[in-house]
Amino acid sequence: MRPRRTARRGSRRAALGLALAGAAWPAAADQFDTLNVNVGATVLFDDNVFRLSSGADPNRLIGSPTKADTITVTTAGLRLSKPVSLQRFELGLNLVDYRYDRFKFLSFTARNYDAAWRWSLTPRFSGSLSADRNQALSSFADFTGFVRNLRTVETQRLTGSYEIDGVWRLVGGASRTETANSQVFIADFDNRLSNVEGGLRYQAPSGSFAQLVARAGSGDFFKRPAPLAAGLLDTKFRQNELEGRLRWQATGKSSVNARLAWLERSHENFAQRDYSGWVGSLDADWGLTGKTSIAAGVRRDLASFQLASSSFTRAHRLYVGPTWEVSAKAVARARLEVSTRDFLGAVANTPQ
């Protein structure tokens, strides 16, 4: 049996703040243009930024008498949506500025974007061509150095849907995702993954749907020139997935989303790094009143994490969060999330 190690637990994080949304102004070009400009601010309190153990001395490790910090997150975004006949073109640009009050060296500004062409060749044959970029600070539950590691994820995706009759559709697509770190991060090394997929979807008029999709992918650790036998670190891998999705649109403001999938990853040279298992999620949004709602969910994930003591992680996550629309331009949100993570698939004997 493979050794089992439990990750640092207790990485609970409370996010309490007031999100302020700026007004949306229509573009002046014509009645079909929609231009939205949004600004927002959120204050987060993190009681253990570097995910240190309860017995760790923060003065010795990070030169601070406390592990906690207050983070101010300011956002400014621009979104354009333009319909042209059966087509729609979308563009979103977003700046997210993270300012740490105590650990100022972690502060950064993320420059994110998303763009999409929602194409339609006929009313029954449609899809999308999209690209997006997201940048965020690596969680110190994963990245154990006391420096800033910015993680950039860029994705390009082509999807298509053909309506067989009123409710049944054939679906398919292809995608490419590239993940890069600003620091050397061996456990979750820079990688690319390309997928092709196909399946069947039942789409109800209410917005509810059920879908089954098979996905086949190939990937590589593109900054690693050759396999490293000493650490059993490969250059290429394959990833396959059989996924079922379900959405129930209970009311206009209440819905339930479920996902269940069997995931398999295999490596070209080192089978010791292979893993497989069930992943999925269950999320619900309830509209309590016209201005209040609550969201809750659970999630199970598998992900590559290659050290001597692990090949992959298995994570469980539970969250709940209410939302209150204070006014047309102000929204108050709170979120409580608890997660645990197991590090599995050790390739060397390590202390437990």
C-alpha contacts under 8 A as a table, 3 or more apart, distances in Angstrom:
res1	aa1	res2	aa2	distance
2	R	344	L	7.28
2	R	345	G	5.68
2	R	346	A	6.27
3	P	344	L	6.83
3	P	345	G	6.74
3	P	346	A	5.96
3	P	349	N	7.95
4	R	342	D	7.30
4	R	343	F	6.54
4	R	344	L	5.34
4	R	345	G	7.34
4	R	346	A	7.56
4	R	352	Q	7.95
5	R	309	S	7.96
5	R	342	D	5.92
5	R	343	F	5.20
5	R	344	L	6.38
5	R	352	Q	6.41
6	T	9	R	7.81
6	T	341	R	6.39
6	T	342	D	4.39
6	T	343	F	5.86
7	A	340	T	7.06
7	A	341	R	5.13
7	A	342	D	5.16
7	A	343	F	6.12
8	R	11	S	7.31
8	R	51	R	7.47
8	R	53	S	7.10
8	R	141	A	7.13
8	R	340	T	7.72
8	R	341	R	7.40
9	R	339	S	7.45
9	R	340	T	5.64
9	R	341	R	7.22
10	G	338	V	7.44
10	G	339	S	7.48
10	G	340	T	7.51
11	S	48	N	7.44
11	S	51	R	6.43
11	S	141	A	7.62
11	S	338	V	6.96
11	S	339	S	6.71
11	S	340	T	7.78
12	R	336	L	7.63
12	R	337	E	6.07
12	R	338	V	5.19
12	R	339	S	7.02
13	R	45	F	7.57
13	R	46	D	5.79
13	R	47	D	7.15
13	R	336	L	6.61
13	R	337	E	6.22
13	R	338	V	7.48
14	A	44	L	7.17
14	A	45	F	6.41
14	A	46	D	6.72
14	A	334	A	7.53
14	A	335	R	6.08
14	A	336	L	5.32
14	A	337	E	7.11
15	A	43	V	7.25
15	A	44	L	4.82
15	A	45	F	6.16
15	A	46	D	7.83
15	A	334	A	5.76
15	A	335	R	5.56
15	A	336	L	7.10
16	L	42	T	7.83
16	L	43	V	6.52
16	L	44	L	5.92
16	L	45	F	7.26
16	L	333	R	6.59
16	L	334	A	4.90
16	L	335	R	7.00
17	G	42	T	5.23
17	G	43	V	4.97
17	G	44	L	6.67
17	G	332	A	6.42
17	G	333	R	6.33
17	G	334	A	6.86
18	L	41	A	6.85
18	L	42	T	5.60
18	L	43	V	7.17
18	L	330	A	7.30
18	L	331	V	6.25
18	L	332	A	4.69
18	L	333	R	6.58
19	A	40	G	5.51
19	A	41	A	5.17
19	A	42	T	5.27
19	A	330	A	6.15
19	A	331	V	5.30
19	A	332	A	5.90
19	A	333	R	7.29
20	L	39	V	6.82
20	L	40	G	4.53
20	L	41	A	5.80
20	L	42	T	7.90
20	L	329	K	6.11
20	L	330	A	4.65
20	L	331	V	6.24
21	A	38	N	5.70
21	A	39	V	5.31
21	A	40	G	5.06
21	A	329	K	5.15
21	A	330	A	5.92
21	A	331	V	7.54
22	G	37	V	6.76
22	G	38	N	4.60
22	G	39	V	4.93
22	G	40	G	6.89
22	G	329	K	6.25
23	A	36	N	7.75
23	A	37	V	6.74
23	A	38	N	6.48
23	A	329	K	6.89
24	A	35	L	7.13
24	A	36	N	4.53
24	A	37	V	5.29
24	A	38	N	6.70
25	W	35	L	6.09
25	W	36	N	5.59
25	W	37	V	6.65
26	P	33	D	6.98
26	P	34	T	5.30
26	P	35	L	4.94
26	P	36	N	6.67
27	A	30	D	7.25
27	A	33	D	5.81
27	A	34	T	5.89
27	A	35	L	5.18
28	A	31	Q	7.95
28	A	33	D	7.61
29	A	33	D	6.46
30	D	33	D	5.70
32	F	82	K	6.47
32	F	83	P	6.62
33	D	80	L	7.57
33	D	81	S	6.52
33	D	82	K	5.27
33	D	83	P	7.56
34	T	80	L	5.76
34	T	81	S	5.32
34	T	82	K	6.48
35	L	78	L	7.35
35	L	79	R	5.79
35	L	80	L	4.65
35	L	81	S	6.70
36	N	78	L	5.83
36	N	79	R	5.12
36	N	80	L	6.49
37	V	76	A	7.62
37	V	77	G	5.78
37	V	78	L	4.68
37	V	79	R	6.50
38	N	75	T	7.84
38	N	76	A	5.76
38	N	77	G	5.13
38	N	78	L	6.47
39	V	74	T	7.49
39	V	75	T	5.39
39	V	76	A	4.37
39	V	77	G	6.31
40	G	74	T	5.71
40	G	75	T	5.04
40	G	76	A	6.61
41	A	72	T	7.16
41	A	73	V	5.61
41	A	74	T	4.47
41	A	75	T	6.32
42	T	72	T	5.94
42	T	73	V	5.11
42	T	74	T	6.55
43	V	70	T	7.05
43	V	71	I	5.83
43	V	72	T	4.63
43	V	73	V	6.20
44	L	70	T	5.73
44	L	71	I	5.06
44	L	72	T	6.34
44	L	73	V	7.67
45	F	68	A	7.46
45	F	69	D	6.10
45	F	70	T	4.59
45	F	71	I	6.32
46	D	49	V	5.80
46	D	68	A	5.53
46	D	69	D	5.56
46	D	70	T	6.33
46	D	71	I	7.72
47	D	67	K	6.26
47	D	68	A	4.10
47	D	69	D	6.53
48	N	51	R	5.21
48	N	52	L	6.65
48	N	67	K	4.84
48	N	68	A	4.99
48	N	69	D	7.65
49	V	52	L	7.90
49	V	67	K	6.08
49	V	68	A	5.90
49	V	69	D	6.77
49	V	140	F	7.17
50	F	67	K	7.06
50	F	139	S	8.00
50	F	140	F	5.07
50	F	141	A	7.24
50	F	144	T	7.70
50	F	146	F	7.38
51	R	140	F	5.86
51	R	141	A	5.69
52	L	56	A	6.17
52	L	58	P	7.91
52	L	67	K	7.63
53	S	56	A	5.34
56	A	61	L	7.88
57	D	60	R	5.56
57	D	61	L	6.38
58	P	61	L	5.06
58	P	62	I	5.37
58	P	63	G	6.31
58	P	64	S	5.61
58	P	65	P	5.90
58	P	66	T	6.15
58	P	67	K	6.19
59	N	62	I	5.71
59	N	63	G	4.22
59	N	64	S	4.58
59	N	65	P	5.16
59	N	66	T	7.55
60	R	63	G	5.70
60	R	64	S	7.81
62	I	146	F	7.25
64	S	67	K	7.14
69	D	100	Y	6.76
69	D	101	D	6.33
69	D	102	R	5.82
69	D	103	F	7.17
70	T	100	Y	6.12
70	T	101	D	5.65
70	T	102	R	7.38
71	I	98	Y	6.56
71	I	99	R	5.54
71	I	100	Y	4.62
71	I	101	D	6.23
72	T	97	D	7.97
72	T	98	Y	5.92
72	T	99	R	5.22
72	T	100	Y	6.66
72	T	101	D	7.88
73	V	96	V	6.78
73	V	97	D	5.57
73	V	98	Y	4.73
73	V	99	R	6.47
74	T	96	V	5.78
74	T	97	D	5.09
74	T	98	Y	6.73
75	T	94	N	7.07
75	T	95	L	5.61
75	T	96	V	4.49
75	T	97	D	6.25
76	A	94	N	5.84
76	A	95	L	5.30
76	A	96	V	6.70
77	G	92	G	7.19
77	G	93	L	5.55
77	G	94	N	4.22
77	G	95	L	6.24
78	L	92	G	5.67
78	L	93	L	5.21
78	L	94	N	6.46
79	R	90	E	7.39
79	R	91	L	5.67
79	R	92	G	4.33
79	R	93	L	6.47
80	L	89	F	7.99
80	L	90	E	5.59
80	L	91	L	5.18
80	L	92	G	6.43
81	S	88	R	6.99
81	S	89	F	5.70
81	S	90	E	4.44
81	S	91	L	6.60
82	K	88	R	5.55
82	K	89	F	5.10
82	K	90	E	6.40
83	P	86	L	7.29
83	P	87	Q	5.70
83	P	88	R	4.10
83	P	89	F	6.24
84	V	87	Q	5.04
84	V	88	R	5.85
84	V	89	F	7.81
85	S	88	R	7.90
86	L	119	W	7.07
86	L	120	S	5.70
86	L	121	L	7.71
86	L	122	T	7.95
86	L	123	P	7.81
87	Q	117	W	7.19
87	Q	118	R	5.75
87	Q	119	W	4.89
87	Q	120	S	5.88
88	R	117	W	5.92
88	R	118	R	5.00
88	R	119	W	6.63
89	F	115	A	7.77
89	F	116	A	5.93
89	F	117	W	4.73
89	F	118	R	6.27
90	E	115	A	5.51
90	E	116	A	5.12
90	E	117	W	6.46
90	E	118	R	7.97
91	L	113	Y	7.62
91	L	114	D	5.93
91	L	115	A	4.40
91	L	116	A	6.58
92	G	113	Y	5.47
92	G	114	D	5.10
92	G	115	A	6.19
93	L	111	R	7.78
93	L	112	N	6.16
93	L	113	Y	4.56
93	L	114	D	6.73
94	N	111	R	6.14
94	N	112	N	5.16
94	N	113	Y	5.94
95	L	109	T	6.73
95	L	110	A	5.75
95	L	111	R	4.95
95	L	112	N	6.31
96	V	109	T	5.53
96	V	110	A	5.05
96	V	111	R	6.72
96	V	112	N	7.87
97	D	107	S	7.75
97	D	108	F	6.08
97	D	109	T	4.24
97	D	110	A	6.33
98	Y	107	S	5.34
98	Y	108	F	5.45
98	Y	109	T	6.07
99	R	104	K	6.95
99	R	106	L	7.73
99	R	107	S	4.78
99	R	108	F	6.88
100	Y	103	F	5.55
100	Y	104	K	5.03
100	Y	105	F	7.84
100	Y	106	L	6.51
100	Y	107	S	5.53
101	D	104	K	6.08
103	F	106	L	5.97
103	F	107	S	7.75
104	K	107	S	5.47
105	F	147	V	7.79
105	F	148	R	7.20
106	L	147	V	7.37
106	L	148	R	5.45
110	A	134	N	7.53
110	A	135	Q	5.41
110	A	136	A	6.68
111	R	134	N	7.36
111	R	135	Q	6.83
112	N	132	D	7.45
112	N	133	R	5.22
112	N	134	N	5.00
112	N	135	Q	6.50
113	Y	132	D	5.45
113	Y	133	R	5.32
113	Y	134	N	7.04
114	D	130	S	7.37
114	D	131	A	5.70
114	D	132	D	4.05
114	D	133	R	6.44
115	A	130	S	5.57
115	A	131	A	5.43
115	A	132	D	6.33
116	A	128	S	6.64
116	A	129	L	5.59
116	A	130	S	4.10
116	A	131	A	6.49
117	W	128	S	5.50
117	W	129	L	5.18
117	W	130	S	6.31
118	R	126	S	7.59
118	R	127	G	5.93
118	R	128	S	4.35
118	R	129	L	6.61
119	W	126	S	5.65
119	W	127	G	5.45
119	W	128	S	5.51
119	W	129	L	7.51
120	S	123	P	6.53
120	S	124	R	7.93
120	S	125	F	5.97
120	S	126	S	4.06
120	S	127	G	6.39
121	L	124	R	7.95
121	L	125	F	5.77
121	L	126	S	6.10
122	T	125	F	5.12
122	T	126	S	6.86
123	P	126	S	7.04
124	R	161	S	7.84
124	R	162	Y	5.69
124	R	163	E	4.99
124	R	164	I	7.91
125	F	160	G	7.29
125	F	161	S	5.83
125	F	162	Y	4.58
125	F	163	E	6.50
126	S	160	G	5.69
126	S	161	S	5.45
126	S	162	Y	6.67
127	G	158	L	7.49
127	G	159	T	5.14
127	G	160	G	4.04
127	G	161	S	5.72
128	S	157	R	7.78
128	S	158	L	5.78
128	S	159	T	5.30
128	S	160	G	6.63
129	L	156	Q	7.68
129	L	157	R	5.83
129	L	158	L	4.58
129	L	159	T	6.63
130	S	156	Q	5.73
130	S	157	R	5.28
130	S	158	L	6.55
131	A	154	E	7.39
131	A	155	T	5.54
131	A	156	Q	4.32
131	A	157	R	6.35
132	D	154	E	5.73
132	D	155	T	5.45
132	D	156	Q	6.72
133	R	152	T	7.09
133	R	153	V	5.75
133	R	154	E	4.44
133	R	155	T	6.61
134	N	152	T	5.78
134	N	153	V	5.35
134	N	154	E	6.57
135	Q	150	L	6.68
135	Q	151	R	5.61
135	Q	152	T	4.42
135	Q	153	V	6.41
136	A	150	L	5.67
136	A	151	R	5.44
136	A	152	T	6.71
137	L	148	R	6.97
137	L	149	N	5.90
137	L	150	L	4.67
137	L	151	R	6.01
138	S	142	D	7.16
138	S	143	F	6.36
138	S	148	R	7.74
138	S	149	N	5.69
138	S	150	L	6.02
138	S	151	R	6.01
139	S	142	D	5.61
139	S	143	F	6.18
140	F	143	F	4.66
140	F	144	T	5.55
140	F	145	G	7.63
141	A	144	T	6.97
143	F	149	N	7.74
143	F	185	F	7.29
148	R	183	Q	7.83
149	N	181	N	6.39
149	N	182	S	5.40
149	N	183	Q	5.40
150	L	181	N	5.79
150	L	182	S	5.25
150	L	183	Q	7.48
151	R	179	T	7.04
151	R	180	A	5.79
151	R	181	N	4.64
151	R	182	S	6.51
152	T	179	T	5.76
152	T	180	A	5.32
152	T	181	N	6.43
153	V	177	T	6.97
153	V	178	E	5.72
153	V	179	T	4.54
153	V	180	A	6.60
154	E	177	T	5.71
154	E	178	E	5.31
154	E	179	T	6.62
155	T	175	S	7.14
155	T	176	R	5.64
155	T	177	T	4.35
155	T	178	E	6.47
156	Q	175	S	5.60
156	Q	176	R	5.34
156	Q	177	T	6.59
157	R	173	G	7.38
157	R	174	A	5.87
157	R	175	S	4.21
157	R	176	R	6.49
158	L	173	G	5.31
158	L	174	A	5.29
158	L	175	S	6.22
159	T	171	V	7.50
159	T	172	G	5.80
159	T	173	G	4.09
159	T	174	A	6.55
160	G	171	V	5.73
160	G	172	G	5.41
160	G	173	G	5.94
161	S	169	R	6.27
161	S	170	L	5.59
161	S	171	V	4.48
161	S	172	G	6.63
162	Y	169	R	5.36
162	Y	170	L	5.14
162	Y	171	V	6.56
163	E	166	G	7.02
163	E	167	V	7.40
163	E	168	W	6.12
163	E	169	R	4.41
163	E	170	L	6.58
164	I	167	V	7.60
164	I	168	W	5.51
164	I	169	R	5.34
164	I	170	L	7.07
165	D	168	W	5.63
165	D	169	R	7.32
167	V	202	Y	5.52
167	V	203	Q	4.90
167	V	204	A	5.97
167	V	205	P	7.73
168	W	200	L	7.34
168	W	201	R	5.83
168	W	202	Y	4.79
168	W	203	Q	6.33
169	R	200	L	5.88
169	R	201	R	5.10
169	R	202	Y	6.43
169	R	203	Q	7.50
170	L	198	G	7.64
170	L	199	G	6.08
170	L	200	L	4.85
170	L	201	R	6.35
171	V	198	G	5.62
171	V	199	G	5.28
171	V	200	L	5.78
171	V	201	R	6.81
171	V	213	V	7.99
172	G	196	V	7.62
172	G	197	E	5.27
172	G	198	G	4.01
172	G	199	G	6.24
173	G	196	V	5.79
173	G	197	E	5.33
173	G	198	G	6.56
174	A	194	S	7.44
174	A	195	N	5.44
174	A	196	V	4.31
174	A	197	E	6.27
175	S	194	S	5.65
175	S	195	N	5.19
175	S	196	V	6.61
176	R	192	R	7.13
176	R	193	L	5.68
176	R	194	S	4.31
176	R	195	N	6.40
177	T	192	R	5.59
177	T	193	L	5.28
177	T	194	S	6.49
178	E	190	D	7.66
178	E	191	N	5.88
178	E	192	R	4.36
178	E	193	L	6.59
179	T	190	D	5.48
179	T	191	N	5.44
179	T	192	R	6.38
180	A	189	F	7.62
180	A	190	D	4.64
180	A	191	N	6.84
181	N	184	V	6.71
181	N	185	F	6.90
181	N	189	F	7.67
181	N	190	D	6.33
184	V	189	F	7.47
185	F	188	D	5.76
185	F	189	F	5.39
185	F	190	D	7.75
186	I	189	F	4.91
186	I	306	Q	7.11
186	I	307	L	7.64
187	A	304	S	7.83
187	A	305	F	4.85
187	A	306	Q	4.39
187	A	307	L	5.61
188	D	304	S	6.71
188	D	305	F	5.41
188	D	306	Q	6.64
189	F	221	F	6.66
190	D	221	F	5.76
190	D	222	F	6.69
190	D	223	K	6.64
191	N	219	G	7.06
191	N	220	D	5.61
191	N	221	F	4.27
191	N	222	F	5.72
191	N	223	K	7.75
192	R	219	G	5.30
192	R	220	D	5.50
192	R	221	F	6.54
192	R	222	F	6.89
193	L	217	G	6.60
193	L	218	S	5.78
193	L	219	G	4.17
193	L	220	D	6.80
194	S	217	G	5.35
194	S	218	S	5.52
194	S	219	G	6.14
195	N	215	R	6.55
195	N	216	A	5.54
195	N	217	G	4.11
195	N	218	S	6.70
196	V	215	R	5.81
196	V	216	A	5.57
196	V	217	G	6.42
197	E	213	V	6.62
197	E	214	A	5.59
197	E	215	R	4.27
197	E	216	A	6.36
198	G	213	V	5.48
198	G	214	A	5.68
198	G	215	R	6.78
199	G	211	Q	7.38
199	G	212	L	5.56
199	G	213	V	4.17
199	G	214	A	6.18
200	L	211	Q	5.82
200	L	212	L	5.59
200	L	213	V	6.61
201	R	209	F	7.06
201	R	210	A	5.79
201	R	211	Q	4.24
201	R	212	L	6.52
202	Y	209	F	5.39
202	Y	210	A	5.16
202	Y	211	Q	6.23
203	Q	207	G	6.87
203	Q	208	S	6.32
203	Q	209	F	4.50
203	Q	210	A	6.79
204	A	207	G	5.64
204	A	208	S	5.30
204	A	209	F	5.78
205	P	208	S	7.28
206	S	249	Q	6.72
207	G	247	R	7.91
207	G	248	W	7.59
207	G	249	Q	6.00
208	S	246	L	7.59
208	S	247	R	5.05
208	S	248	W	4.66
208	S	249	Q	5.11
209	F	245	R	7.96
209	F	246	L	5.75
209	F	247	R	5.24
209	F	248	W	6.86
210	A	244	G	7.48
210	A	245	R	5.70
210	A	246	L	4.47
210	A	247	R	6.52
211	Q	244	G	5.60
211	Q	245	R	5.10
211	Q	246	L	6.46
212	L	242	L	7.52
212	L	243	E	5.78
212	L	244	G	4.49
212	L	245	R	6.53
213	V	242	L	5.98
213	V	243	E	5.28
213	V	244	G	6.45
214	A	240	N	7.78
214	A	241	E	5.96
214	A	242	L	4.54
214	A	243	E	6.32
215	R	240	N	5.64
215	R	241	E	5.02
215	R	242	L	6.21
215	R	243	E	7.84
216	A	238	R	7.84
216	A	239	Q	6.21
216	A	240	N	4.52
216	A	241	E	6.52
217	G	238	R	5.72
217	G	239	Q	4.90
217	G	240	N	5.85
218	S	236	K	7.63
218	S	237	F	5.96
218	S	238	R	4.38
218	S	239	Q	6.01
219	G	236	K	5.70
219	G	237	F	5.23
219	G	238	R	6.02
219	G	239	Q	7.62
220	D	235	T	5.45
220	D	236	K	4.16
220	D	237	F	6.08
221	F	224	R	5.71
221	F	234	D	7.53
221	F	235	T	5.06
221	F	236	K	6.29
222	F	225	P	7.40
222	F	235	T	7.17
224	R	227	P	7.35
224	R	235	T	6.15
225	P	235	T	7.32
226	A	234	D	7.42
226	A	235	T	6.19
227	P	232	L	7.44
227	P	233	L	5.77
227	P	234	D	4.60
227	P	235	T	5.47
227	P	269	N	7.62
228	L	231	G	5.86
228	L	232	L	5.75
228	L	233	L	5.00
228	L	234	D	6.45
229	A	232	L	4.70
229	A	233	L	6.51
230	A	233	L	7.75
231	G	307	L	7.63
231	G	308	A	6.92
232	L	270	F	6.08
232	L	272	Q	7.85
232	L	273	R	7.64
233	L	270	F	7.48
233	L	306	Q	7.53
234	D	237	F	7.67
234	D	267	H	6.79
234	D	268	E	6.97
234	D	269	N	6.32
234	D	270	F	6.63
235	T	268	E	7.60
236	K	267	H	6.15
236	K	268	E	5.69
237	F	265	R	6.94
237	F	266	S	5.61
237	F	267	H	4.20
237	F	268	E	5.60
238	R	265	R	5.66
238	R	266	S	5.32
238	R	267	H	6.35
238	R	268	E	7.80
239	Q	263	L	7.39
239	Q	264	E	5.63
239	Q	265	R	4.37
239	Q	266	S	6.52
240	N	263	L	6.04
240	N	264	E	5.32
240	N	265	R	6.57
241	E	261	A	6.56
241	E	262	W	5.59
241	E	263	L	4.62
241	E	264	E	6.37
242	L	261	A	5.41
242	L	262	W	5.39
242	L	263	L	6.89
243	E	259	R	7.20
243	E	260	L	5.89
243	E	261	A	4.11
243	E	262	W	6.61
244	G	259	R	5.78
244	G	260	L	5.36
244	G	261	A	6.08
245	R	257	N	7.59
245	R	258	A	5.75
245	R	259	R	4.53
245	R	260	L	6.60
246	L	257	N	5.82
246	L	258	A	5.11
246	L	259	R	6.46
247	R	255	S	7.19
247	R	256	V	5.73
247	R	257	N	4.51
247	R	258	A	6.39
248	W	255	S	5.59
248	W	256	V	5.15
248	W	257	N	6.50
249	Q	252	G	7.13
249	Q	254	S	6.44
249	Q	255	S	4.50
249	Q	256	V	6.63
250	A	253	K	7.86
250	A	254	S	5.47
250	A	255	S	5.23
250	A	256	V	7.49
251	T	254	S	4.99
251	T	255	S	6.78
252	G	255	S	7.97
253	K	285	D	7.48
253	K	286	W	6.52
253	K	287	G	4.97
254	S	284	A	7.48
254	S	285	D	5.22
254	S	286	W	4.44
254	S	287	G	5.36
255	S	284	A	5.78
255	S	285	D	5.39
255	S	286	W	6.74
256	V	282	L	7.37
256	V	283	D	5.74
256	V	284	A	4.36
256	V	285	D	6.51
257	N	281	S	7.92
257	N	282	L	5.80
257	N	283	D	5.17
257	N	284	A	6.33
258	A	280	G	7.43
258	A	281	S	5.66
258	A	282	L	4.49
258	A	283	D	6.45
259	R	280	G	4.89
259	R	281	S	5.17
259	R	282	L	6.55
260	L	278	W	7.17
260	L	279	V	5.96
260	L	280	G	4.32
260	L	281	S	6.75
261	A	278	W	5.77
261	A	279	V	5.36
261	A	280	G	6.00
262	W	276	S	7.35
262	W	277	G	5.69
262	W	278	W	4.71
262	W	279	V	6.35
263	L	276	S	5.38
263	L	277	G	5.55
263	L	278	W	6.29
263	L	279	V	6.97
264	E	274	D	7.81
264	E	275	Y	6.04
264	E	276	S	4.22
264	E	277	G	6.77
265	R	274	D	5.61
265	R	275	Y	5.55
265	R	276	S	6.24
266	S	271	A	6.62
266	S	273	R	7.32
266	S	274	D	4.65
266	S	275	Y	6.86
267	H	270	F	5.76
267	H	271	A	5.82
267	H	273	R	6.69
267	H	274	D	6.12
268	E	271	A	7.40
270	F	273	R	5.96
270	F	274	D	7.70
271	A	274	D	5.25
272	Q	311	S	7.89
272	Q	345	G	7.54
272	Q	347	V	6.64
273	R	306	Q	7.61
273	R	311	S	5.25
273	R	312	F	7.77
273	R	345	G	6.97
273	R	347	V	7.75
274	D	311	S	7.54
275	Y	311	S	7.91
275	Y	312	F	7.20
275	Y	345	G	7.81
277	G	302	L	7.52
278	W	300	R	7.93
278	W	301	D	7.97
279	V	299	R	7.78
279	V	300	R	5.18
279	V	301	D	5.12
279	V	302	L	6.66
280	G	299	R	5.87
280	G	300	R	5.35
280	G	301	D	6.74
281	S	297	G	7.26
281	S	298	V	5.65
281	S	299	R	4.20
281	S	300	R	6.24
282	L	297	G	5.40
282	L	298	V	5.44
282	L	299	R	6.52
283	D	295	A	7.39
283	D	296	A	5.89
283	D	297	G	4.15
283	D	298	V	6.60
284	A	295	A	5.70
284	A	296	A	5.54
284	A	297	G	6.16
285	D	293	S	7.10
285	D	294	I	5.91
285	D	295	A	4.45
285	D	296	A	6.75
286	W	293	S	5.47
286	W	294	I	5.41
286	W	295	A	6.37
287	G	290	G	7.05
287	G	292	T	6.35
287	G	293	S	4.37
287	G	294	I	6.77
288	L	291	K	7.80
288	L	292	T	5.52
288	L	293	S	4.98
288	L	294	I	7.23
289	T	292	T	5.10
289	T	293	S	6.75
291	K	324	W	5.77
291	K	325	E	4.97
291	K	326	V	7.54
292	T	322	P	7.33
292	T	323	T	5.60
292	T	324	W	4.60
292	T	325	E	6.36
293	S	322	P	5.76
293	S	323	T	5.29
293	S	324	W	6.79
294	I	320	V	7.31
294	I	321	G	5.64
294	I	322	P	4.13
294	I	323	T	6.03
295	A	320	V	5.68
295	A	321	G	5.29
295	A	322	P	6.28
296	A	318	L	7.67
296	A	319	Y	5.49
296	A	320	V	4.17
296	A	321	G	6.37
297	G	318	L	5.88
297	G	319	Y	5.56
297	G	320	V	6.67
298	V	316	H	7.37
298	V	317	R	5.53
298	V	318	L	4.54
298	V	319	Y	6.63
299	R	315	A	7.87
299	R	316	H	5.66
299	R	317	R	5.07
299	R	318	L	6.64
300	R	314	R	7.21
300	R	315	A	5.59
300	R	316	H	4.67
300	R	317	R	6.57
301	D	313	T	7.89
301	D	314	R	5.71
301	D	315	A	5.18
301	D	316	H	6.73
302	L	312	F	6.78
302	L	313	T	5.56
302	L	314	R	4.71
302	L	315	A	6.52
303	A	312	F	5.39
303	A	313	T	5.33
303	A	314	R	6.84
304	S	311	S	6.12
304	S	312	F	4.24
304	S	313	T	6.41
305	F	310	S	6.48
305	F	311	S	5.19
305	F	312	F	4.47
305	F	313	T	6.19
305	F	343	F	7.91
306	Q	309	S	7.91
306	Q	310	S	5.69
306	Q	311	S	4.39
306	Q	312	F	6.41
307	L	310	S	5.11
307	L	311	S	6.24
307	L	346	A	7.57
307	L	347	V	7.94
308	A	311	S	7.66
308	A	346	A	5.91
308	A	347	V	5.38
308	A	348	A	5.37
308	A	349	N	7.92
308	A	350	T	7.60
309	S	343	F	7.53
309	S	344	L	7.59
309	S	345	G	7.31
309	S	346	A	4.32
309	S	347	V	6.29
309	S	348	A	6.23
309	S	349	N	7.26
309	S	350	T	6.00
310	S	313	T	7.52
310	S	343	F	5.43
310	S	344	L	4.96
310	S	345	G	4.81
310	S	346	A	4.03
310	S	347	V	6.67
311	S	343	F	7.46
311	S	344	L	6.10
311	S	345	G	4.78
311	S	346	A	5.97
311	S	347	V	7.36
312	F	343	F	6.12
312	F	344	L	5.57
312	F	345	G	6.30
313	T	341	R	6.52
313	T	342	D	5.53
313	T	343	F	4.64
313	T	344	L	5.84
314	R	341	R	5.64
314	R	342	D	5.20
314	R	343	F	6.66
314	R	344	L	7.37
315	A	339	S	7.08
315	A	340	T	5.77
315	A	341	R	4.29
315	A	342	D	6.40
316	H	339	S	5.61
316	H	340	T	5.45
316	H	341	R	6.42
317	R	337	E	7.17
317	R	338	V	5.89
317	R	339	S	4.27
317	R	340	T	6.61
318	L	337	E	5.71
318	L	338	V	5.37
318	L	339	S	6.27
319	Y	335	R	7.07
319	Y	336	L	5.61
319	Y	337	E	4.19
319	Y	338	V	6.35
320	V	335	R	5.84
320	V	336	L	5.54
320	V	337	E	6.61
321	G	333	R	7.11
321	G	334	A	5.37
321	G	335	R	4.11
321	G	336	L	6.19
322	P	333	R	6.00
322	P	334	A	5.79
322	P	335	R	6.90
323	T	331	V	7.13
323	T	332	A	5.89
323	T	333	R	4.59
323	T	334	A	6.79
324	W	331	V	5.82
324	W	332	A	5.18
324	W	333	R	6.42
325	E	328	A	7.19
325	E	330	A	6.36
325	E	331	V	4.49
325	E	332	A	6.36
326	V	329	K	7.74
326	V	330	A	5.39
326	V	331	V	5.35
326	V	332	A	6.67
327	S	330	A	5.12
327	S	331	V	6.89
343	F	346	A	7.97
346	A	349	N	7.27
